């Protein structure tokens, strides 16, 4: 049996598990300043996310992650340590598939039934406490048995994006597996008539209606008297471009194995360990 420590994800980036879109994911520059509260380490991270074309660039201090959806790889640069790594999406998916975590969706049929049964509740438009914007508020209850699980969602309708871009921003696409929580965020972000009633588009030739920008989420897990809240919030939105010097690999930087590659190798090594014989009965 494998045991792994649980840690909150600081940045979750992904690529659509579909053919390349007809146009770029982000035809115009989109810069998000995102705050992420880590309930495990009890720290707060402020990350700059720059979205342009088919790339998403996340900058957290001296660390830079460049997710390229054309090349289907992730380049991670640590300017402070003088290191970098390049990982293909397939490697990330393979490493994650080896983790002994419950799968969010066992089959497409199960996913469809769940999406139909679970829909967030609209709470109206309210001002956000983290910026001067007003957000469309939603709440979804995903509780099952003794475990309580809820998601509070804030959607900014003033910033239209495509469905594929929304999936990328919430980390709900390949090489990651979509979770129930992300499903609820995407349902809330969908075009207003779809989010409220699950309406189908009647004009097949019409351009897809835009999604709203997922701007806030509070996911609460409560079981056995333990309560954990994972919070993310977009503090600012503009069209700034990333600093060019931070996107370049430093001269003399050492290429290292990425976390995903190391994790996969360690899991392979664990699988090769001999199983101890059963204890003899006295």
C-alpha angles and dihedrals in degrees: 000000000000124000124196132181115246116235132173115250113244098194126012115195128170146167128235112262090220138083115291110283120252089246135021120291090235111027090177128041113269119188119188126187103205129190117206122189113209108208093189099052091028091228135125123225126197111203130186113219118194115191120189131150107328097334133091117195121194120193121191109170109298093348121094129185118192114192110194114193094188093055092031095224142110121231114197119192126188106192093183094055095035093234138121140180137196120207129182118228090241091059091052092049092048093050093048092047089060094057112105093234126131111264115243093219127021096190143354090254092054089047092052093049091048093049089052095047098043119057128157121245118242113235100181131248118313135170117258121237093216099058142003094267130107117229135199105244127218136171129200127191112208096168118147124184114321092343115094116206126171137166125206112197136194120197125191108212093183090074110060119200135167124264090249091052090050091052090051094049095051094043094243101133141070130337085031127060116241115246131209089251092055090047090059093048091051092048089053092046093050120105109297097252091048095046093051101041109007089244119182123231107254098192108065091189095054119104112258113266112247126255122231121247113265100231108164137021134173114189115190124195120187126176136142091005093305119118125192127182124195111197131188127173135176106229099183140011126198142130101260119144123230119262104268094217092060092057094059122088107241117249109263093016114155119237111227136178114274123241089254093054093046091048092052092049092049091050090050090051091050090053090055095055112111117252111241115242117255116268115264117246114242 
